[in-house]
Amino acid sequence: MAKILGVGGVFVKCDDPDAYKDWWKTHMGVVPSEWGGMEWQSDGKAFTLLSTFKTDTDYFEPSDASFMINLRVDDVPGMIEKARTGGAKIIGEISDEGYGVFGWFIDPIGIKIELWQDTS
């Protein structure tokens, strides 16, 4: 039976793709592949989801984008500090929700990034 296995990628438009990739490489440690995509290998525990929000949600604020990217990480405070060092706008405080630790920032092209560290 045909089925979805996960999200293959997130694609974004930006004025300077090379500068955007360089920011992610320099400040977040994501090295672009030889063809230019930014990818990383699963640790065998990851899963990907597609989640919907009502149009009037404020969860993506202060970004104006109609989407947000959630990244599974192993150290939310460490990744937030990397983003801060790179000039990202940090949103709110790191939050431990019992099932995971979360942190948020706005990346160089205005996309809200949510970091999630599984604590289950």
C-alpha positions in Angstrom: 0.0 0.0 0.0 1.3 3.5 -0.8 2.0 5.6 2.2 3.8 8.8 3.3 7.1 8.1 5.0 8.0 11.6 6.2 8.7 15.1 5.0 11.5 15.1 2.4 12.4 18.8 3.0 11.3 22.3 3.6 11.7 24.7 0.7 11.9 28.5 1.1 12.3 31.5 -1.1 14.9 34.1 -0.2 16.7 37.0 -1.8 20.2 35.6 -1.2 20.2 31.8 -1.0 24.0 31.6 -0.5 23.9 34.0 2.5 21.0 32.1 4.0 22.8 28.8 3.7 26.0 30.3 5.1 24.1 31.6 8.2 22.8 28.1 8.9 26.3 26.6 8.3 28.2 29.2 10.4 25.8 29.6 13.3 23.8 26.4 13.5 26.2 23.8 12.2 24.2 22.6 9.2 26.6 22.0 6.3 25.2 22.3 2.8 25.6 19.2 0.6 27.5 19.3 -2.7 24.2 20.1 -4.5 23.4 22.9 -2.1 20.7 21.5 0.1 21.1 21.5 3.9 20.5 18.0 5.3 21.3 16.0 8.3 21.0 12.3 9.2 18.4 11.0 11.5 19.5 9.6 14.9 17.0 6.7 14.4 14.6 8.3 16.9 13.2 11.1 14.7 9.8 11.4 13.2 8.3 14.1 11.1 4.8 15.5 11.3 2.6 17.9 9.5 0.5 19.9 11.8 -2.2 22.4 11.0 -3.2 25.7 12.7 -6.1 28.0 12.2 -5.4 31.0 9.9 -5.8 33.4 12.8 -3.2 31.6 15.1 -0.7 33.8 16.8 1.7 30.8 17.3 3.9 31.7 14.3 4.3 35.4 15.4 6.2 37.5 15.1 6.9 36.0 11.7 4.6 37.0 8.8 5.3 33.6 7.1 2.3 31.2 6.7 4.5 28.4 8.1 6.9 27.7 10.9 9.7 25.1 10.9 10.1 22.8 13.9 13.5 21.2 14.3 14.2 18.3 16.6 17.5 19.0 18.5 19.5 17.5 21.3 20.2 20.7 23.2 17.7 23.5 23.0 19.6 26.0 25.2 22.8 25.3 23.2 21.0 25.8 19.8 19.3 29.0 21.0 22.7 30.3 22.0 24.1 29.5 18.6 21.1 31.3 17.0 21.6 34.3 19.3 25.3 34.5 18.5 24.4 34.5 14.8 22.1 37.5 15.3 18.8 35.7 15.3 15.9 37.3 17.2 15.1 35.0 20.1 11.4 34.6 20.8 10.2 34.1 24.4 11.9 31.9 26.9 12.9 28.2 26.7 10.0 26.1 27.9 10.0 22.6 29.4 6.6 21.1 28.7 7.3 17.8 30.4 7.3 15.9 27.0 9.9 18.2 25.5 11.9 21.4 25.8 11.1 24.1 23.3 12.8 27.3 22.2 12.1 29.7 19.3 13.9 32.2 17.1 13.4 34.2 13.9 15.9 33.2 11.3 17.7 35.7 8.9 14.8 35.7 6.3 12.0 36.0 8.9 10.9 32.4 9.4 10.0 31.4 12.9 12.0 28.3 13.9 10.8 26.1 16.8 13.4 23.9 18.4 12.2 20.7 20.2 14.2 18.5 22.4 12.4 15.2 23.3 12.5 14.5 27.0 10.2 11.4 27.0 
